[in-house]
């Protein structure tokens, strides 16, 4: 990625917005994702994975929880599309997940309502089960055991 990280800049700005602004702006951006080309989607995913670890964790936490909550309101097809894009990119480049506070991400997930956790866990399991064997192996290696337990995978 030679150009500026516009998506990363947007992510940093979103993380610093109050809830009443962050939620509708983030939802609009998430819905726009589905109308993008595959190249644009890949760029957005890579920029998000690059920007995420640079955001102070309290701000990242608010943004990530908002993102997860919005995901639970989307259709299963949209959840699969969005999560798949991230999971496939991470399977291709597992080092991109290393910079994240994975334990912190799990803690954010665990703060969701039980039905929200179940919706997301079912989608994640579905995606992982549909990966090719090599990608599935890579993903299963980088997912901490504690997260596997909570996701029932």
Secondary structure by P-SEA (a helix, b strand, c coil): ccccaaaaaaaaaaaaccaaaaaaaaaaaaaacccccaaaaaaaaaaaaaacccccaaaaaaaaaaaaaaaaaccaaaaaaaaaaaaaaaaaccccccccaaaaaaaaaaaccaaaaaaaaaaaaaaaaaccaaaaaaaaaaccaaaaaaacc
